[in-house]
């Protein structure tokens, strides 16, 4: 594959749970010969907006992106949205609601930690998260710093993962509602890292308006990618993919530049949207 045709459409910055600024991400992307990237921070587009402003300096195209946390029945589903109107009042209002929900969740987790004897305050967590969308990784960092966990993964396993003593579910944004919100904002919706999602659920999401599937991701084995590509082809869906790069405690530096799709898939997304298929 021509190195000038690489696109990584799943990257996080310090505006959510990544460690690098948008400028640093663009610097790394240029070194990896990426032509197109998308900053897909959790429930916020501030990092993406900054990267779009900086992109001309690096001769890299940055397309609008975000990763939304949603629920389908009792399962948490992450959606990747691309090429939406970043100034859409309804969509930015939804993101504001999700941002506030993250703060409320972090407060509840800190309260549960306190109840079991773990002395951590929301102020300490917010000092770590700064202006970014607060999440469990920020709480994990405090747990490690204060000696309540050996490392990032230990913090999650002991206190923060699902079924652990201090786990709190996110605000309940229905997957179908999220898909509609993305479409109303003029974008396309993809299911993220779908390796553990049952095909029956994927079919339901397609019937609910899902536009595509992330077929390239570090968590996907070769057989998963093959099966997902067959699924995409059979339902005439779009393909996305990327490194899901965070940096830091994730120990995923080697993933950046190694997981990507061809830029032709971005062209297909744009062509799909230009056809006006979402318009009623």
N, C-alpha and C positions, 0 to 999 in steps of 0.2 A: 504493500500500500504506500502510495506517495506520501512522504512526511508532511507535505503542505496541505494534505486533505484530512487532517485529523481534527476531530471535535470532541471535547470533553464537556458534557452537559450535566455534570453532577459534582459541584465543588462548593465547599463551605468556607466562610471567612470568619473573622473575629466578630462579625455582626450577629452570628449565632454561636455555634459550638466548634468552629474552627479556630486556629491560632493565628493565622496570617491576615494581614490587611489586604484589601483588594489590589493595591499596588504590588505587594509582594507576590500575590497569586499571578498577576499578569507577568511579572518578571520571570517566575518559574515557568509559566506557560510558554513564553517566548523561547526559553532555553530548551523546552521539550518540543519545539516546532509545532505547537498547536495553532491552528488557524482560527478556530471558533471555540469559545467557551461560554458556559452559562454559570453564573453564581446562583446557587440554589439553597440559600440559607433557609433555616426553618422559620416559616411563618413571618418573614420580613424581607423587604426588598431594598433596604438601605444600602447594603453591601453591593448589590447588583447595580443600583443607580450610580454609585461611586465608580464602579468598574467600567460602566458604559462611558462615563465622562473621561476616564483615563485611557481607554482603549486605543484611540488614535496614536498615542505616543508609542505604542507597542506593535502597531500594525496587526492587531488581533480584533476580530469581531466578537463583541459580547452581546448575546441575545438575552432579553428579559427572562428571568427564571425565579422560581421559588419552590420550596418543598413544603407541602401542607400536611399536617397531621389530621387524619380523619378516622372515623369508625364506621365499619360495615357490620351490622349486627353487633357481636361482641368482639370482633377482630379489629385491631388497629391496622389501618392501611395508610401508607404514605403515598401522596400524589405529587408528581412533578408537573409543574405548569410552565409553559413557555410561550413567548411571543404575545403576551397579553398587553393591554394598554396599562402602563404603569401609573397613569393619572386617572384611571377609572375610579370615581368616587365610591361606588359600591364595593369594588374589590379592595381598595385601600381601607375602607371602613371594616371589612371582614378581617383584614390583616391586623388592624388595630385591636379588634376584639380578641383575636387569637393571642396577640402580644400581652394584653391584659390578663388573659386566662393563664398564660405561662407564669406570670408573677403570682397570681393567686395560688396556683399549684405549688410553686416553690415555697410559699409561706406555709402551706399545709404540710409539705414534706418536712420542713424544718421543725414544725410543731410536733410531728410524730417522732422525729429524731430526739427531740428534747424529752418527750414522754418516756423513751426507753433509755434515757441517761446519756445521750450524745449531745454535748453542749455546742450547738451550732446555731447562729442567728441568721436571719434573712439579710441583715446588713453585711455580714461577712460574705455571703453568697453574691450579693449585688456588687460588692467591691471587686469580686473576680469577674463577673459578667460585664460590668461597666454599662455601656449604652446598648449592648447586644441583647437579643432576645434570650432571657434567662431560661436555663434548662437543667436537667439532671447532671450533665457533665460538669457544670459549674459547681453544683453541690458536691459532686465526687471530688473535685479538686480541693475543696475545703476539707473534706473528710480525710484526704491523704495528707494535706498540709498539717492538720492538727493531730495526726497519728492514729486516727480511728480506722484507717484502712491502709494496707500495704501499698496498693497502687490503684489506678483507675478501675481496672476490672474487679478487683477485690471490693472496692466501694460499691459497685453496682451489684455484685453477687450477694453481698451482706445486707445492703440496705435499700437499694434503689430499683432493682429489676422487678419485673412483674412477679407477684407472689412473695416478694420479700416484705419484711415488716413495715417498711416506711413508704412503700409504693403508693402513689396517687395517680389515678388515670387523668389524662388530659381532658380539657373541655370537650364536650361531645359534638363535634362537627361531622355530620353525616357525609359519607363519601359521595352520594348522589348530589347533595347540595353543593359540595365543593366542586364537583365536575361542572355543574350548571354555572356556578360563579365564575369559573375560569372561562367557560364559553361566552358568558355574558360580557366578559371583559375582552373578548376578541382573541383568546388564546387557545392552546391545545393542551389536553390533559393526558398524563401517562401514569401508570402504576409503577412505583419505585421498587427496586430490589425484590422482584416477585418470586424468588426461588421457593419460598415456603408457602406461597398462596395456592390454594386448591384451584384447579382449572375450572371447577364449577362456579367459584366466586368470580374468576376472571370473566367468564361468559356473562354473568349477571352484570358486571361492571360495563362490559361492552354494550349490552342492551341499555344500560343507563347512560350511555353517551361517551364512554371512555374512548380516546382517540388512539392510544398507543401503549406500548409496553417497553420498559427498560430491559433490553436484551443483553447488554454488556455491563457487568458490575463485578467487583472483586469477590462477592459472596456466591456468584454463580459458577458452578462447574460447567465444563464443556457440554455435557449432556443436557444441562438445564438450558443453556443458550440455544442449543439445537432445537430442543422442544419448543422453546418460546418463539424462535424464528418461524417454526412451522405453524404455531398458533397465530402469530401475526399475519402470516401469509394467507392462512385459511379464512381469516376474518377481515382481510384487507385493511390492516391497521398500520400505524406508523411505528418506526423504531427509534429508540433513544438509547443512550449509554454513556458511561463515564466512570470516573475513579472513586466518586464519593469521598473525595479527599478532605481530611480535617487537619492532619498534622498533630504534633505533640504526643499526648498519651496514647493516641490511636496506633502509633507505630506503623503508619501507612505511607511513609514517604516514597517507598518503592512503587506504590500504585499509581502515583501521579505521572502521567505520560505513558503508562503501560496499558491503561484501560480507556478506550476511546472508540468512536464510530467515525465513519466517513462523513465528510461534510455534505455529501449528497442527501443525507437524511434530513439535514436542516433545510435544504432546498425543497424537499418533499413537504415538510411542515408548512413552509411559506406558500407553496403552491396549493396545498390543501386549504389554507386559510383564504387565499386569494380567490378560491372558487366560490366562496360565500356559503359553504355548506352549513355553517351554524346559523345563518340568517333565516328567519321565519318568513 
